[in-house]
Amino acid sequence: MSSACQFLHKNLATLPRFRAGFNPQDLPRNGLYFLFEKGEAAHGGDRVVRVGTHTGQNNLSKRLNEHLFKHNKDRSVFRKHVGRCLLTREVDSFLEFWELDLTAKKQREQFEHLVDKKRLAEIETDVSDYVNEKFSFVVLSVENKENRLKIETGMLGTIAQCSECTASAQWLGRQHPNSVIRENGLWNIQGLKGVPFSEEEIDYLFIRSDEAA
Ligand SMILES: [Zn+2]
């Protein structure tokens, strides 16, 4: 299991690395993304701390923008996770309001007037500042949506079940209220029990990701 994960990390390390300010035209239109975070290491290099993909066709760069930079936690569970941890670390009571989802009209009518908008904007900025400073990513091109979702689950299973991929003592995710994040060292909750890939499967995915099933 760990050797397949080692092989995966070795392959990911060969891909072009992107950071804040990336040019969307440099990314494939469809695929999976793998996030790395400063201070997190495994297999002799940077450790994957999140795997994700998108359902809407041709939306990979739009989805990455929502996760990493767009000031709206309700469009990104990843931003919500990071914000939760930053607020918990500071013992900030605004956490209660950060948890509210204001996407639906009914929720907005019920809760919006309770939320300090200026404070909310400040936390969104804090999340983006943290993400910009700490995170980088690589992408694996996969055109077909069903394949993307299957591959995401296999990748998450490979990493989550690897004994060498563990969070550092200082990892921000250790502040998260959900033990799944704290214990697996990933900014993911779903899909961690996926059947891990073999080295052969990973090799195939990196050579022919678009046709892979
Ligand atoms: Zn690993």
Residues whose N, C-alpha, C, O or C-beta is under 5 A from the ligand:
A	BS01	ZN	C5 Q6 I159 C162 E164 C165
